[in-house]
Amino acid sequence: MTVTIKDAEIREHLRERSVATLRRRTYISGVMTALCWLAITFAAVPLVAVIYQLLRRGIPVIVKSGFFTTLPQQPTIFDANNTGGVSNALVGSLAVIVYAALFAVPIGVLMGVYLAESTSKFASLLRIITATMVGAPSILMGLFAFEVVVQQMHVGFSIIAGSFGLAVLVLPVLATATEIAIRNVPSTYREAGLALGAKPSTTSLKIVLPAASTGIVSGIILALSRAVGETAPILLVIGGAYAIAWHPNQAASALPFQMFQDVQSNYPSLQNETWGIALVLVGAVFIISFAARLWAARKKKVQR
């Protein structure tokens, strides 16, 4: 009988403790949920405000006749709204990104493979340098391109100088994305290749690398989408020509460069044009990022 009473007391004590614990956990969960929603609200307010301003002030600019197809014009006191278009900046931005990709993608992917496969001290040092360069100010890449390409190589202000600056900017991002993608490949893939008698290099190139291709391609697209809107690396070296140019040795304009020039103008029409350029840049980055994530999701679904 005594044992039965003690068991009942223990069960009652545990029940009271569990009720108190549940009440405390429910309260803490409610508080943390409210704080999370508050943080989301604080983060969403400026984001929604920026998008609203971009749409409100940018759409009237980009729907203007000739915005994407004509060259920029200089307003005058007789025609203050004669701003022209941004066709030269569109072609220049596309050329800069393409040449930067040709520079950075092969080197960045190979560097990422080396960082993922090697355990040497040099690889550890290179990994630290890569992590440091990811957080470096982007204007530093412009100064580096100006010193190396414009001054020392005597190429001058050109598309290739801007591409070099953007390539150096996205190179550590590509290397990091490739390393993460390769490390996420299950070790059984590599073990299976080695068990079949394949060399480590063959296993990496023909088994591990194709398995990590989804993450690598997504990293490449996201890195290049970041480069689309960068101003600092090209501001000092691209030249800012008003004509359409795509040759590597030619001076050219770009959308971020054009926006930087327009915002300093004394004409309100040119200042308003910056909203249209900003909307184009944000739209391009959004489309590229969304396409990369959609492609990666479908690729993973197919692999499963």
ABEGO torsion letter per residue (X at the ends): XAAAAAAAAAAAAAAAAAAAAAAAAAAAAAAAAAAAAAAAAAAAAAAAAAAAAAAAAAAAAAABBGAAABBBBBBBAABAABAEBAAAAAAAAAAAAAAAAAAAAAAAAAAAAAAAABABAAAAAAAAAAAAAAABBAAAAAAAAAAAAAAAAGAEBBAAAAAAAAAAAAAAAAAAAAAAAAAABBAAAAAAAAAAGBBAAAAAAAAAAAAAAAAAAAAAAAAAAAAAABAAAAAAAAGGBABBBABAABBBBBAAAAAAAAAABABAAAAAAAAAAAAAAAAAAAAAAAAAAAAAAAAAAAAX
